[in-house]
Amino acid sequence: MNNTLRLFIKGKSENKINPLLYDNSVDLWLMGCIYQGIMMFNDDLVLIGRLSQSLICENDYKSYILTLKEGLKWNDGHSITTEDILFTIQWLLQPEAPDHLSKYFLNIISAKNYKTKSTNDIEGIKLIDDYRIQFLLEAPDPYFNQRLLLPIIPKHIFENVSVEDFYNNRYKDEYIGSGPYKLIKKESSKFLFSKNEYFHLGTPYIDHMTIETGSNDELIDLLKNRSIDFAEISYSDIDSVSEYQDHYKYYGLDKPMITLIALNHRNKMLKNKSVRKSIAYAIHKKKIIAEIYKGYAHPIEQYYPNILNRYKAELLNDYHYDIELGKIMLQNENLTDIQFNLGYNATNSEHKFIAEFVKKMIFLT
């Protein structure tokens, strides 16, 4: 194909390329090409409208009126209206829907009754017209705008699919969405896209896109044969592909992601500020970055990554590695037998290695 971008994503699709169904990062990536949310975070993690023109909050965070942009269309030419928003939320509140999605909308008046089939309507959602919709909440929620990050699905497509078939992924998906591309063909682990002529931000410059998925070995074969144009390579794989630097140009990609340790202040020991400070001084962040992240990370002293405008370095203490200072702080408090449990996500190998590092470092204090 002319004007085609060839991409590679590490992993395997479960063919759940739908905002209400996806379970893994590959399907999330594919889904992001096809669907769009009502709201979105910009580069500074400020929430702004995507499909929405405005979101007005009233009655002390208990009422929200959302207005869609005019002229929005699905990639098959059908108009996007507030009926699609209502339909999406109705499907999220079906008994078959996963709780991790539906829980964010249970604060809407009568949503809980709708989910248990005690009522046929969601009283807290009012369709004003094709472009405006009102949400009435049982309790104030200043973060309701974040609930609207979820992409919406087209009513005219899925109203003809049973809820059971939908949530069991037993239906013929035409991949009708509002994103920049439309999925037109699947070939095993390869996905072929064409540009969405109706995309609300303008027709994409690149006509076609292919996304291949697979293992790191499959990525190396593609790099060897120069069969792809773009791939996101993790720090753990960078050594295995470095020999192809003559064929490709590598760019560092800073992401607004952080790895942190959350301390339970209800723990008797961790209530003590000196204990918390000694832990901060005992953790050798630069060593973790060098040995686990291979240098592809930055140490920070706060919740916000330093690539965001919210980062306020001048207002923070620098808890650099100083194990002797950590020991002195504990001695000054007459603390010797300090015990607490350190938990981590057992399915995340990166977190496992970090937890082992941290355990050794804290033990030295």
C-alpha positions in Angstrom: 0.0 0.0 0.0 1.2 3.5 -0.7 1.4 6.0 2.2 1.3 3.1 4.8 2.8 3.2 8.2 4.0 -0.2 9.5 4.1 -0.6 13.3 4.9 -3.3 15.8 3.5 -3.8 19.3 5.0 -6.4 21.6 2.4 -8.8 23.0 -0.7 -10.6 21.7 -4.2 -9.5 21.1 -7.1 -11.2 22.7 -9.4 -9.8 20.0 -11.2 -7.7 22.6 -10.8 -4.5 20.7 -13.6 -2.6 22.4 -13.5 0.0 25.2 -15.8 -2.1 27.3 -14.0 -5.4 26.8 -10.3 -5.0 26.5 -8.1 -6.8 29.0 -4.5 -6.2 27.9 -2.2 -3.4 26.6 -2.2 -4.6 23.0 -6.0 -4.5 22.6 -5.9 -1.1 24.4 -3.4 0.1 21.8 -5.5 -1.2 18.9 -8.7 0.1 20.5 -7.2 3.6 20.8 -6.9 3.8 17.0 -10.6 3.2 16.6 -12.4 4.8 19.6 -12.3 8.1 21.4 -13.5 9.2 24.8 -15.7 12.1 25.7 -12.8 13.7 27.7 -9.1 13.3 27.5 -5.9 14.3 29.4 -3.6 16.7 27.6 0.2 16.6 27.8 0.1 18.3 31.3 -2.5 15.8 32.6 -5.2 18.5 32.5 -8.6 17.1 31.7 -10.0 18.7 28.5 -12.8 17.8 26.0 -12.2 15.3 23.2 -15.7 14.6 21.8 -17.2 17.1 24.1 -17.5 20.9 23.6 -18.1 21.7 27.2 -18.9 20.2 30.6 -20.7 22.4 33.1 -20.9 21.5 36.8 -23.9 22.7 38.8 -25.4 22.2 42.3 -22.2 21.6 44.2 -20.9 18.8 42.0 -24.2 16.9 41.9 -25.3 17.9 38.4 -23.3 18.0 35.1 -24.4 19.2 31.7 -22.3 17.9 28.8 -22.4 19.3 25.3 -21.0 17.3 22.4 -19.1 19.0 19.5 -21.5 19.5 16.5 -21.1 17.4 13.4 -19.4 14.4 15.0 -19.7 11.2 13.0 -18.8 7.5 13.4 -16.5 6.1 10.8 -19.5 4.7 8.9 -21.0 8.2 8.5 -23.7 7.9 11.2 -24.0 10.9 13.5 -22.7 10.7 17.0 -25.3 11.9 19.5 -26.1 11.8 23.2 -28.0 8.6 22.6 -24.7 6.9 22.1 -23.5 8.2 25.5 -26.6 7.0 27.2 -26.4 3.6 25.5 -22.7 3.1 26.5 -23.5 3.8 30.1 -26.5 1.5 30.0 -24.3 -1.3 28.8 -21.7 -0.5 31.4 -24.4 -0.9 34.0 -25.6 -4.3 32.8 -25.1 -7.1 35.4 -22.7 -8.9 33.0 -20.4 -5.8 32.8 -17.1 -5.9 34.7 -17.3 -4.1 38.1 -14.1 -2.2 37.5 -15.9 -0.1 34.8 -19.4 0.1 36.1 -18.4 1.3 39.6 -17.6 4.7 38.3 -21.2 5.4 37.2 -23.1 3.9 40.2 -23.3 7.4 41.8 -25.7 8.5 39.0 -29.3 8.6 40.5 -31.0 5.1 40.2 -27.9 3.6 38.5 -27.6 0.9 41.2 -31.3 0.0 40.7 -30.7 -0.2 36.9 -27.7 -2.5 37.4 -29.8 -4.9 39.5 -32.7 -4.7 37.0 -35.0 -3.0 39.6 -35.8 -0.3 37.1 -35.8 0.0 33.4 -34.4 3.6 33.2 -31.5 5.5 34.7 -33.3 8.5 36.3 -30.1 10.5 36.7 -29.4 10.7 32.9 -31.5 13.3 31.0 -31.2 13.6 27.2 -31.8 17.3 26.5 -31.2 17.0 22.8 -28.8 15.3 20.3 -25.9 17.3 21.6 -26.7 17.9 25.3 -27.0 15.4 28.2 -27.4 16.0 31.9 -26.1 13.7 34.7 -27.7 13.9 38.2 -25.7 12.4 41.0 -26.7 11.0 44.4 -23.7 12.4 46.1 -21.3 15.3 45.1 -18.5 14.1 42.8 -15.9 16.8 41.8 -14.1 14.1 39.7 -17.1 13.0 37.6 -15.4 14.6 34.6 -12.8 11.8 34.9 -15.5 9.2 34.6 -16.1 10.4 31.1 -12.6 9.4 29.8 -14.1 6.1 28.7 -14.6 5.9 24.9 -18.2 5.5 23.8 -19.6 2.8 21.5 -22.2 3.3 18.7 -25.8 2.5 19.6 -26.8 1.8 16.0 -24.3 -1.1 15.8 -24.6 -2.7 19.3 -28.3 -2.3 20.0 -28.7 -5.4 17.7 -26.3 -7.5 19.7 -27.4 -9.3 22.9 -25.7 -8.2 26.2 -24.7 -11.8 26.8 -23.1 -12.2 23.3 -21.4 -8.8 23.7 -19.7 -9.5 27.1 -18.7 -13.0 25.9 -17.2 -11.5 22.8 -19.5 -13.5 20.6 -20.5 -11.0 17.9 -19.3 -9.8 14.5 -17.5 -6.5 15.1 -17.5 -4.0 12.3 -15.2 -1.8 14.4 -17.3 1.3 14.0 -15.7 4.1 16.1 -14.8 7.8 16.2 -11.0 7.6 16.2 -8.6 8.5 13.4 -8.5 5.0 11.9 -10.9 2.1 11.0 -9.9 -1.5 11.3 -10.6 -3.1 8.0 -8.9 -6.5 8.2 -7.3 -8.9 10.6 -4.7 -11.4 9.5 -3.6 -13.6 12.4 -1.3 -11.2 14.3 -1.5 -8.4 11.8 -4.1 -5.6 11.8 -4.8 -3.4 8.8 -6.3 0.1 9.2 -7.5 2.8 6.9 -7.9 6.4 7.7 -11.3 7.7 9.0 -12.6 10.3 6.6 -15.0 11.5 9.2 -12.5 12.0 12.0 -13.5 15.1 13.9 -9.9 16.6 14.1 -9.4 16.2 10.3 -8.6 13.3 8.0 -5.2 11.7 9.0 -2.3 12.4 6.6 -1.3 8.7 6.6 -3.8 6.7 4.5 -3.1 3.3 5.9 -1.5 1.7 8.9 -0.6 -1.9 9.7 0.1 -3.1 13.2 1.9 -6.4 13.8 1.9 -8.0 17.2 4.2 -10.6 18.6 7.3 -11.5 20.7 10.7 -9.8 20.9 12.2 -12.4 18.6 9.5 -11.5 16.0 10.4 -7.9 16.4 14.1 -8.6 15.7 13.2 -10.5 12.5 11.1 -7.5 11.3 13.9 -5.1 12.2 16.4 -7.3 10.4 14.3 -7.3 7.2 13.4 -3.6 7.6 9.8 -4.6 7.5 8.5 -2.1 10.0 8.7 1.7 10.3 8.0 2.1 14.0 8.1 0.1 17.2 8.0 1.0 20.9 10.9 -0.8 22.6 11.1 -1.1 26.3 14.3 -0.5 28.3 14.5 -4.3 28.9 14.7 -5.1 25.2 17.0 -2.2 24.1 20.2 -4.4 24.2 18.7 -7.1 21.9 17.9 -4.6 19.1 20.9 -2.2 19.4 22.7 -3.9 16.5 20.1 -2.5 14.1 20.9 1.2 14.9 22.3 1.6 11.3 18.8 0.8 9.9 16.7 2.8 12.4 16.8 5.9 14.4 16.1 5.6 18.2 14.4 8.2 20.2 13.9 8.4 23.9 10.3 8.6 24.9 9.6 10.2 28.3 6.3 9.0 29.7 4.3 10.5 32.6 4.6 7.3 34.5 6.0 6.8 38.0 7.0 3.9 40.2 6.4 4.6 43.9 6.1 3.0 47.3 2.9 3.9 49.2 3.4 3.9 53.0 0.5 3.0 55.3 0.4 5.7 58.0 -1.8 3.5 60.1 1.2 1.3 60.7 2.6 2.0 64.2 6.2 2.4 62.9 5.3 4.3 59.7 3.4 6.9 61.7 6.8 8.1 62.8 8.1 10.8 60.3 11.7 9.9 61.1 11.1 6.3 60.0 9.6 7.4 56.8 12.5 9.8 56.2 15.0 7.1 57.0 13.4 4.8 54.4 13.6 7.6 51.8 17.3 8.0 52.5 17.9 4.3 52.4 16.6 3.8 48.9 19.3 4.2 46.3 17.1 5.5 43.4 20.1 6.0 41.0 21.2 2.4 41.5 17.7 1.2 40.8 17.5 3.3 37.7 21.0 2.1 36.5 20.5 -1.6 37.2 16.8 -2.2 36.6 15.8 0.6 34.2 19.2 0.6 32.5 19.4 4.4 32.8 16.0 5.0 31.1 14.3 6.7 34.1 14.7 9.8 36.2 14.6 10.1 40.0 11.8 12.4 41.4 10.8 13.5 44.9 7.0 13.9 44.3 4.0 12.4 42.6 4.3 14.3 39.3 6.9 13.3 36.7 9.3 16.0 35.8 8.1 16.3 32.2 4.8 17.9 33.5 4.3 21.5 34.3 3.0 20.5 37.7 6.4 19.4 38.7 7.7 21.7 41.5 11.3 20.7 42.1 12.2 23.8 44.1 9.5 23.1 46.8 10.8 19.6 47.7 13.5 18.1 49.8 16.0 16.0 48.0 16.1 12.6 49.7 19.3 11.5 48.1 20.9 8.2 49.1 22.4 8.6 52.5 22.2 5.3 54.5 24.2 6.7 57.4 21.9 9.6 57.9 19.0 7.2 57.9 20.6 5.2 60.6 21.2 8.3 62.7 17.6 9.4 62.4 16.5 6.0 63.7 19.0 6.1 66.6 17.8 9.5 67.6 14.3 8.1 68.0 15.6 5.0 69.9 14.1 2.7 67.2 15.8 -0.6 66.6 13.3 -3.4 65.8 11.4 -2.0 62.9 9.1 -4.4 61.0 6.6 -3.9 58.2 5.4 -5.8 55.1 6.3 -4.7 51.6 3.8 -5.8 48.9 4.1 -5.6 45.1 2.3 -6.9 42.0 3.6 -10.4 41.6 2.8 -10.5 37.9 5.1 -7.5 37.3 8.7 -8.6 37.1 10.0 -5.0 37.2 8.2 -4.4 40.5 9.5 -7.7 41.9 13.1 -6.7 41.2 12.6 -3.3 42.7 10.9 -4.7 45.8 14.0 -7.0 46.3 16.3 -4.0 45.9 14.4 -1.9 48.4 14.2 -4.8 50.9 18.0 -5.1 50.9 18.5 -1.4 51.1 16.1 -0.9 54.0 17.6 -3.9 55.8 21.0 -2.2 55.8 19.6 0.6 58.0 
